[in-house]
Amino acid sequence: MKNFTKSVCAIALSAVSVCTASAANLWIAGDATPSGWSLDDATALVSTAENPKLYAGTLFLKSGATFKFLTTTDFGNEEIGSAPDATLTDGKVALAEGKDDQGYGQISVAENANYYITVDTESMEATIVKSEYQATEITMASIFMVGSATENGWSVDAGTPLYQEVATPYVYAAKGIDMLEGTFKIATTIKGGGTWDGKYWYFRDADDAGKIALNQEGDLQWSIEKAGKYDISVNTVDNTISIGEAKTDGISDITAEDAQAPVYYNLQGVKIDNPTSGLYIRCTGNKATKVIL
């Protein structure tokens, strides 16, 4: 029997249309995804504070099957798919909103592969292009820290996201993030994590605090001894975790972030040292924005 820490507060989900208000996550469901139509297992594309209407992530998709995006963890609310008569062409597809497969179509890809996906709910367009990384199948587009050491405590719905690295999508990280004195563990999904079933959780490895263990016996968590800003990174290929106080030089966080040189990637996730004209993903610190140069 596994014992897990549960939140003592009541948690409610709100059904929100992303066209009228920005939700933090867009869930991906469908036969083309690793989790199929199970919303307990569905992974999420996460938006950033810099552009709350742009969602991005890498995920393995199967050909000959379809998928769509959900704004909540339940069917029957606002959902997003391809616009009527629109198809994925040159990595792009126009989007439309609806409910229960009405007013939009489901999306499909041409071959089995890891795909870098962006969804812009302002322009209602998605880009879905093969990732440069194909060594392993990527089954999660995001993971979430939950616990007393996080700003939202034990609310799984409001878990603190660790964002995928574009070039190495098996690495999930956040830099300069505020952490409190306390403990945390990591949910692989939002809805499934809310059941507190251990199969949806990464725990501190019983033998090595620098490693993660999925569905481990007990409720072993990582501890934050001193509140402050931290850099946290999880590698799901070698099952390691890195937790360290964020490096500062006396300059305010905002100034330091603004001074940091941006890094550009193309839509395939390849780093571009000298970008010319075109569409790119610009990363500054832990913020990503789609830009046209």
C-alpha positions in Angstrom: 0.0 0.0 0.0 1.3 3.4 -0.9 0.7 6.4 1.3 0.5 9.9 -0.2 0.2 13.4 1.1 -3.1 15.0 0.0 -4.2 18.6 -0.2 -6.7 19.5 2.6 -8.2 22.2 0.4 -11.0 21.8 -2.1 -9.9 22.1 -5.7 -12.3 23.2 -8.5 -11.7 23.3 -12.2 -13.1 26.2 -14.3 -14.2 25.7 -17.9 -12.6 28.7 -19.6 -12.6 29.5 -23.3 -9.0 30.4 -24.3 -10.3 32.9 -26.8 -11.8 35.1 -24.0 -9.3 34.3 -21.2 -5.9 32.6 -21.1 -5.8 29.2 -19.5 -2.4 28.0 -18.1 -2.5 24.7 -20.0 -3.8 23.1 -23.2 -4.3 19.3 -22.9 -3.7 17.0 -25.8 -5.9 14.0 -26.3 -6.5 11.5 -29.1 -5.4 8.1 -30.5 -2.3 9.8 -32.0 -1.0 10.6 -28.5 0.8 8.3 -26.0 -2.1 8.7 -23.6 -4.9 8.1 -26.1 -8.3 9.5 -25.0 -7.5 9.1 -21.2 -7.7 12.5 -19.7 -6.2 11.2 -16.5 -3.0 10.6 -18.5 -3.2 13.5 -20.9 -0.2 15.8 -21.0 -0.4 19.5 -21.4 1.2 22.3 -23.4 2.1 25.1 -21.0 1.9 28.8 -21.7 4.4 31.3 -20.3 3.9 34.6 -18.5 5.5 36.5 -21.4 2.9 35.3 -23.8 0.0 33.6 -22.1 -1.7 32.8 -25.4 1.2 30.8 -26.8 1.5 27.2 -25.8 4.4 24.9 -26.7 5.8 21.5 -26.2 7.3 18.3 -27.8 5.3 15.1 -28.0 5.4 11.8 -29.8 2.5 11.5 -32.3 1.4 8.5 -34.3 0.4 8.6 -38.0 -3.0 7.3 -39.1 -4.6 8.6 -35.9 -6.0 12.0 -34.7 -5.8 14.4 -31.7 -7.3 17.7 -30.5 -6.6 20.2 -27.7 -8.7 20.6 -24.6 -8.9 23.8 -22.4 -10.0 21.7 -19.4 -9.4 18.2 -18.1 -13.0 17.2 -19.1 -14.7 16.6 -22.4 -17.7 18.8 -23.4 -16.0 22.1 -22.7 -14.3 24.4 -25.1 -12.0 22.4 -27.3 -9.6 23.3 -30.2 -9.0 21.4 -33.5 -8.4 22.3 -37.1 -10.6 24.8 -38.8 -13.3 23.4 -41.1 -11.6 22.1 -44.3 -8.2 23.0 -43.0 -5.4 20.4 -43.0 -1.8 20.4 -41.7 0.2 21.9 -44.5 3.9 22.7 -44.3 3.8 22.2 -40.6 0.9 24.7 -40.1 -2.8 24.4 -39.6 -5.6 26.9 -38.9 -7.6 26.3 -35.8 -11.2 26.6 -34.6 -13.0 26.2 -31.3 -16.0 24.1 -30.5 -17.4 21.4 -28.3 -17.8 17.6 -28.8 -16.2 17.7 -32.2 -18.6 20.3 -33.5 -17.2 23.3 -35.3 -13.7 21.9 -35.8 -11.9 18.8 -37.0 -9.3 16.6 -35.4 -5.6 16.8 -36.5 -3.3 14.1 -37.9 0.3 13.8 -38.8 2.0 12.0 -41.7 4.5 9.8 -39.8 5.3 8.5 -36.4 7.7 10.9 -34.7 8.4 13.4 -31.9 6.8 16.7 -32.9 7.4 20.2 -31.7 4.0 21.8 -31.3 3.0 25.4 -30.8 -0.6 26.6 -30.4 -1.3 30.4 -30.7 -4.8 31.0 -29.4 -4.7 34.6 -30.5 -4.0 34.0 -34.2 -5.7 30.6 -33.9 -2.9 28.8 -35.7 -0.7 25.8 -34.7 2.7 24.7 -35.9 3.4 21.0 -35.8 6.8 20.0 -37.1 9.2 17.1 -36.5 11.6 17.7 -33.7 15.3 17.3 -34.3 15.3 14.9 -31.3 14.1 11.4 -32.1 16.3 9.2 -30.0 13.4 8.3 -27.6 9.7 8.8 -27.7 8.6 11.9 -25.7 5.4 11.1 -23.8 5.1 14.3 -21.7 5.1 17.9 -22.8 5.3 19.2 -19.2 5.5 18.1 -15.6 4.5 19.9 -12.4 5.9 20.5 -8.9 3.4 20.2 -6.1 4.0 20.6 -2.4 4.4 23.0 0.5 7.6 24.3 -1.0 5.7 25.7 -4.0 3.7 28.9 -4.1 0.4 27.0 -4.7 0.9 24.3 -2.1 -0.8 21.0 -2.6 -3.1 22.1 -5.3 -2.4 19.7 -8.2 -4.5 21.8 -10.5 -2.2 24.8 -9.8 1.1 22.8 -9.9 4.2 24.7 -10.7 5.3 23.7 -14.3 8.7 22.6 -15.3 9.1 23.5 -19.0 10.6 21.3 -21.7 13.9 22.3 -23.2 13.4 22.8 -26.9 16.5 20.9 -28.1 16.4 18.2 -25.4 12.7 17.7 -24.8 13.4 15.0 -22.1 14.7 17.8 -19.9 12.1 19.9 -17.9 13.4 23.0 -16.1 12.6 26.3 -14.4 15.1 28.9 -13.6 15.0 31.6 -10.9 11.7 30.2 -9.5 10.4 31.2 -6.1 10.4 28.3 -3.7 9.3 28.2 0.0 10.7 26.2 2.9 9.0 22.9 2.7 8.8 19.8 0.5 7.6 18.9 -3.0 7.1 16.0 -5.5 6.4 16.0 -9.2 3.1 15.2 -11.0 3.4 13.8 -14.5 -0.2 14.9 -15.3 -2.7 17.2 -13.8 -5.9 15.2 -13.7 -4.3 11.8 -13.0 -2.1 13.5 -10.3 -5.2 14.7 -8.6 -6.1 11.1 -7.9 -2.9 10.8 -5.8 -2.2 7.4 -7.5 1.6 6.9 -7.4 1.8 6.0 -11.1 1.3 9.7 -11.9 4.1 10.9 -9.5 7.9 11.2 -9.5 9.3 10.8 -6.0 12.7 11.3 -4.5 14.6 8.0 -5.1 15.0 6.1 -1.9 18.7 5.6 -2.4 19.7 8.8 -4.2 18.2 12.3 -3.6 19.6 13.3 -7.0 17.4 10.9 -8.8 13.7 10.6 -9.5 11.6 7.5 -9.1 8.2 6.9 -10.7 5.5 5.2 -8.7 7.9 4.4 -5.8 6.8 2.9 -2.5 6.3 5.5 0.2 6.0 9.3 -0.2 9.6 10.4 -0.4 9.9 14.1 -1.3 12.5 16.7 -2.0 13.2 19.3 0.7 13.8 23.1 0.3 15.6 24.2 3.5 15.7 27.9 2.8 13.1 30.0 0.9 14.4 31.8 -2.2 14.9 31.6 -5.9 16.0 28.2 -7.3 17.0 26.6 -10.6 15.4 23.1 -10.9 15.9 20.7 -13.7 14.6 17.1 -14.3 16.1 14.7 -16.9 13.6 11.9 -17.6 16.2 9.9 -19.7 18.7 9.4 -16.9 16.1 10.0 -14.2 18.1 12.8 -12.4 17.1 16.0 -10.8 19.1 19.1 -10.1 18.1 21.6 -7.4 20.2 24.7 -6.7 19.9 28.2 -5.5 19.7 30.6 -8.5 22.9 32.4 -9.2 22.6 36.2 -8.7 25.2 39.0 -8.9 23.4 41.7 -6.9 21.4 42.9 -9.9 17.6 42.6 -9.6 16.0 39.6 -11.2 14.2 41.7 -13.8 17.4 43.5 -14.8 19.4 40.2 -15.0 16.7 38.5 -17.2 16.4 41.5 -19.5 20.2 41.6 -19.8 20.4 37.9 -20.7 21.1 37.3 -24.4 18.2 35.6 -26.2 18.7 32.2 -27.8 16.8 31.5 -31.1 15.5 28.1 -32.3 13.8 27.3 -35.6 10.5 25.4 -35.5 12.3 22.1 -35.6 14.0 22.9 -32.3 17.4 23.5 -33.8 19.4 26.3 -32.2 20.2 29.1 -34.7 23.3 31.2 -33.8 22.7 33.9 -36.5 19.0 34.1 -37.3 18.0 35.9 -40.4 14.5 36.7 -41.6 11.8 34.2 -40.7 9.8 32.6 -37.9 11.7 31.6 -34.7 11.2 30.6 -31.1 13.1 33.1 -28.9 14.1 31.9 -25.4 15.2 34.3 -22.7 15.8 32.7 -19.4 12.8 30.4 -18.9 10.5 32.4 -21.2 9.8 31.4 -24.8 8.1 33.6 -27.5 7.3 33.0 -31.1 8.8 35.9 -33.1 9.1 36.9 -36.8 12.3 38.6 -37.8 
